[in-house]
Amino acid sequence: MPHIIDLYTQADDQYDKEGETKPVLLIPAWFHHLLVGPTADFQLLHNALVIHDDWGLTHKVHCYCNLDTEFANLCVRLEHLQVKLDAIQQACHSCEVCLQLARAPEQVDKLQNIPCKA
């Protein structure tokens, strides 16, 4: 059985009676779950927004959901790239140690005296 929820937004009144700026309210946890949770939950939110008939809010919700998905995908790619970077760094260090053990600089020290052409 689907959950029925009342959707509401705070009035666009940014100032209190003294003219001070009101603090921005945090998104409630249940609403955040609808934004980024399973597709079925997001569909419930979307349907409620359509019934609410506020297309600007509907657009903002979809935009947030898309950006959150893109952010999550980029985080996964970044973690994958970090693993590859670490592997290459270890391979490079291992290769450097092999060159040191083979005394490669001593074997080609005569190249040091060859003038470089610029």
C-alpha positions in Angstrom: 0.0 0.0 0.0 1.6 3.3 -1.0 2.2 5.9 1.6 0.3 9.1 1.4 2.1 12.2 2.5 1.3 15.9 2.6 3.8 17.8 0.6 4.5 21.4 1.6 7.1 24.0 1.1 7.9 26.9 3.4 6.5 30.2 2.3 9.0 32.3 0.3 9.1 34.7 3.2 12.9 35.2 3.8 12.7 37.7 6.6 11.2 37.7 10.1 9.2 40.6 11.7 12.4 42.4 12.7 13.8 42.3 9.2 16.4 39.7 10.0 17.0 36.9 7.5 15.4 33.6 8.5 17.7 30.6 8.5 17.2 28.0 5.8 15.4 24.9 7.1 17.1 21.5 6.6 15.4 19.0 4.3 13.6 16.5 6.5 15.1 13.0 6.4 12.0 11.4 4.9 11.9 13.9 2.1 15.6 13.3 1.4 15.0 9.6 1.3 12.3 10.2 -1.4 14.7 12.3 -3.4 17.6 9.8 -3.5 16.1 6.5 -2.4 14.7 3.7 -4.5 13.0 4.5 -7.8 9.5 3.5 -6.4 9.9 6.1 -3.6 10.9 8.8 -6.1 8.0 7.9 -8.3 5.7 8.5 -5.3 7.3 11.9 -4.8 7.0 12.7 -8.5 3.3 11.7 -8.6 2.6 13.9 -5.5 4.4 16.8 -7.1 2.3 16.4 -10.2 -0.9 16.5 -8.1 0.5 19.5 -6.2 0.8 21.2 -9.6 4.0 23.1 -8.9 6.1 22.5 -12.0 9.0 24.7 -10.7 9.3 22.5 -7.6 9.0 19.4 -9.7 11.8 20.6 -11.9 14.0 21.4 -8.9 13.3 17.9 -7.4 14.3 16.2 -10.7 17.3 18.3 -11.1 18.5 17.4 -7.5 17.9 13.7 -8.1 19.8 13.8 -11.4 22.7 15.7 -9.8 22.8 13.3 -6.9 23.0 10.3 -9.3 25.7 12.0 -11.3 27.7 12.8 -8.1 27.4 9.2 -6.9 28.6 7.9 -10.3 31.6 10.3 -10.3 32.5 9.2 -6.8 32.6 5.5 -7.9 34.7 6.5 -11.0 37.0 8.5 -8.7 37.5 5.6 -6.4 38.3 3.4 -9.4 40.8 5.9 -10.7 42.4 6.2 -7.3 42.9 2.4 -7.2 44.5 2.6 -10.7 46.7 5.5 -9.6 47.9 3.6 -6.5 48.7 0.5 -8.6 50.7 2.6 -11.2 52.5 4.4 -8.4 53.5 1.1 -6.8 54.7 -0.3 -10.2 56.7 2.9 -10.8 58.3 2.6 -7.4 59.1 -1.1 -7.9 60.7 -0.3 -11.3 62.8 2.4 -9.7 64.0 0.0 -7.1 64.9 -2.5 -9.9 66.9 0.2 -11.6 68.8 1.0 -8.4 69.6 -2.6 -7.8 70.8 -3.1 -11.3 73.0 0.0 -10.8 71.6 1.4 -14.0 73.1 4.9 -13.5 76.6 3.4 -13.2 76.2 1.4 -16.4 75.3 4.4 -18.5 77.4 7.1 -16.7 79.1 7.9 -20.0 75.9 9.4 -21.2 76.2 12.0 -18.5 79.2 13.6 -20.4 77.4 13.9 -23.7 76.2 17.5 -24.3 72.5 18.0 -24.7 71.3 19.7 -27.9 68.6 22.2 -27.2 
